[in-house]
Amino acid sequence: MEALADAPSATEAFIWNMALVGILVILFYFLLIMPQQRRFKEHSDMLSDLKKGDRVVTGGGLIGKIDKIVDDREMVVDLGNGLKVTALRSTIQGKAEDVTKRAANDAKTGKGEKKK
């Protein structure tokens, strides 16, 4: 009979389970959602700071120099040898210097290599 008296009630078990779920939600937010929002904000700030003459990398991996900014969504990118393409601002992956430095660091640490 004493074992039944020591057992937690259904309400206590429910409260502990909900507290555990709450802790998991908070952990999920801080480990996944917050860093993604920070990267999105940094990328948006970088896109808004682009100006004529900046070297950029497009989403397709093309490296060029901004020749002309058409409006807040489009820009003309000079890829060299007189080849100019119109690109959406949202397809710009980053400034060429930043992206190539990151790729070089990945190559040094072996992050970019495929395992056999």
C-alpha positions as CSV (number, residue, x, y, z in Angstrom):
1,M,0.0,0.0,0.0
2,E,2.9,2.4,0.7
3,A,4.2,1.9,-2.8
4,L,1.0,3.4,-4.2
5,A,1.2,6.3,-1.9
6,D,4.8,7.1,-3.0
7,A,4.0,6.9,-6.8
8,P,3.7,10.3,-8.5
9,S,0.2,11.4,-9.4
10,A,-0.9,11.7,-13.0
11,T,-0.8,15.5,-12.7
12,E,2.8,15.5,-11.5
13,A,3.8,13.2,-14.4
14,F,2.0,15.4,-16.9
15,I,3.8,18.5,-15.5
16,W,7.2,16.8,-15.7
17,N,6.5,15.6,-19.3
18,M,5.5,19.1,-20.4
19,A,8.6,20.6,-18.7
20,L,10.7,18.2,-20.7
21,V,9.0,19.1,-23.9
22,G,9.4,22.8,-23.1
23,I,13.2,22.3,-22.5
24,L,13.5,20.5,-25.8
25,V,11.7,23.3,-27.7
26,I,14.0,25.9,-26.1
27,L,17.1,23.8,-26.9
28,F,15.9,23.3,-30.5
29,Y,15.4,27.1,-30.9
30,F,18.9,28.0,-29.6
31,L,20.7,25.3,-31.5
32,L,18.9,25.4,-34.9
33,I,16.6,28.4,-35.4
34,M,18.7,31.2,-33.9
35,P,21.9,30.5,-35.9
36,Q,19.9,30.2,-39.1
37,Q,18.3,33.5,-38.5
38,R,21.7,35.1,-37.8
39,R,23.1,33.7,-41.1
40,F,20.1,34.9,-43.0
41,K,20.4,38.4,-41.5
42,E,24.2,38.5,-42.3
43,H,23.4,37.4,-45.9
44,S,20.7,40.0,-46.2
45,D,23.0,42.8,-44.9
46,M,25.7,41.7,-47.3
47,L,23.3,41.8,-50.3
48,S,22.1,45.3,-49.3
49,D,25.7,46.5,-49.0
50,L,26.7,45.4,-52.6
51,K,27.8,48.2,-54.9
52,K,29.3,48.6,-58.3
53,G,32.8,47.1,-58.6
54,D,32.3,44.4,-55.9
55,R,33.5,41.0,-56.9
56,V,30.7,38.4,-56.3
57,V,30.0,34.7,-56.6
58,T,26.6,33.8,-58.0
59,G,24.5,30.8,-56.8
60,G,25.8,28.9,-59.9
61,G,29.4,29.5,-58.9
62,L,30.2,32.2,-61.5
63,I,32.6,34.8,-60.3
64,G,32.3,38.3,-61.6
65,K,32.3,42.0,-60.9
66,I,29.2,44.1,-60.5
67,D,29.0,46.3,-63.5
68,K,25.6,48.0,-62.9
69,I,22.8,47.8,-60.3
70,V,19.6,47.9,-62.2
71,D,17.2,48.1,-59.2
72,D,16.8,46.6,-55.8
73,R,16.3,43.1,-57.3
74,E,18.6,43.0,-60.3
75,M,22.2,43.7,-61.2
76,V,24.5,43.3,-64.2
77,V,27.5,41.2,-63.4
78,D,30.6,41.3,-65.7
79,L,32.1,37.8,-66.0
80,G,35.1,38.9,-68.0
81,N,35.9,39.1,-71.7
82,G,32.9,41.4,-72.2
83,L,30.4,38.8,-71.1
84,K,27.8,40.5,-68.9
85,V,24.8,38.8,-67.4
86,T,21.8,40.1,-65.4
87,A,21.5,38.4,-62.1
88,L,18.9,38.6,-59.3
89,R,20.4,40.0,-56.1
90,S,18.9,37.1,-54.2
91,T,21.1,34.6,-56.3
92,I,24.3,36.2,-55.2
93,Q,26.0,33.8,-52.8
94,G,28.5,36.2,-51.4
95,K,31.5,38.4,-52.1
96,A,34.2,36.6,-54.0
97,E,36.9,37.2,-51.4
98,D,34.8,35.8,-48.6
99,V,33.6,32.7,-50.5
100,T,37.0,31.8,-51.9
101,K,38.6,32.2,-48.4
102,R,36.0,29.9,-47.0
103,A,36.6,27.3,-49.8
104,A,40.4,27.5,-49.2
105,N,39.9,26.9,-45.5
106,D,37.6,23.9,-46.2
107,A,40.3,22.5,-48.5
108,K,43.0,22.8,-45.9
109,T,40.9,21.2,-43.2
110,G,39.6,18.5,-45.5
111,K,35.9,19.4,-45.2
112,G,35.4,19.6,-48.9
113,E,36.9,16.2,-49.7
114,K,34.8,13.2,-50.4
115,K,35.4,10.0,-48.4
116,K,35.9,6.8,-50.3
